[in-house]
Amino acid sequence: MIEVLYFAWVRERIGLPRERIESQAKTVAELVEELRSREERYAAAFADTTALRVALDQELASFDAPLAGVREVAFFPPMTGG
């Protein structure tokens, strides 16, 4: 089981702050594909992954990062200064 967290507009589009999912995905990109195929709200949230960042167990990662041993995946928009 993986704990998936959604922040900012990702959370708004999906309608959940977090969920626990069972996944066969080997990378973040595969997980995104699984989520996109679930429902339209997920497809909308993950339509443009260039507008998203991901953290694995609270460490910034890339979308081709492996999920082996990961307990938590967080998706969020890029942070801006100001």
MOQUI-V82189 format. One record per pair of residues at least 4 apart in sequence whose C-alpha atoms are under 7 Angstrom apart, sorted by sequence separation. I is the first residue (numbers start at 0). J is the second residue. D is the distance in whole Angstrom. If there is no record, write none. Layout:
# MOQUI-V82189
((I J D) (I J D))
This chain:
# MOQUI-V82189
((5 9 6) (6 10 5) (7 11 7) (8 12 6) (9 13 6) (10 14 6) (25 29 6) (26 30 6) (27 31 6) (28 32 6) (29 33 6) (30 34 6) (31 35 6) (32 36 6) (33 37 7) (37 41 7) (38 42 6) (39 43 6) (40 44 6) (41 45 6) (42 46 6) (54 58 5) (55 59 6) (60 64 6) (5 10 5) (10 15 6) (24 29 5) (54 59 4) (55 60 6) (10 16 5) (24 30 5) (35 41 5) (36 42 7) (53 59 6) (54 60 5) (34 41 6) (35 42 4) (53 60 6) (53 61 7) (6 16 7) (35 45 6) (5 16 5) (4 16 6) (5 17 6) (4 17 4) (56 69 6) (3 17 5) (4 18 7) (31 45 7) (55 69 6) (56 70 6) (3 18 5) (56 71 5) (2 18 6) (3 19 6) (55 71 6) (56 72 6) (2 19 4) (55 72 5) (1 19 6) (2 20 7) (54 72 6) (55 73 7) (0 19 6) (1 20 5) (53 72 7) (54 73 5) (0 20 6) (1 21 6) (53 73 6) (54 74 7) (0 21 5) (53 74 5) (52 74 6) (53 75 6) (51 74 7) (52 75 5) (51 75 6) (52 76 6) (51 76 5) (52 77 6) (50 76 6) (51 77 6) (13 40 5) (50 77 7) (12 40 6) (13 41 6) (12 43 7) (13 44 6) (12 44 6) (28 62 5) (9 44 5) (27 62 5) (28 63 6) (26 62 7) (27 63 6) (26 63 6) (27 64 6) (26 64 5) (27 65 7) (26 65 4) (27 66 6) (25 65 6) (26 66 5) (25 66 5) (25 67 7) (9 75 6) (2 70 6) (3 71 6) (4 72 6) (5 73 6) (6 74 6) (7 75 6) (1 70 5) (2 71 5) (3 72 5) (4 73 4) (5 74 5) (6 75 5) (1 71 6) (2 72 6) (3 73 6) (4 74 6) (5 75 6))
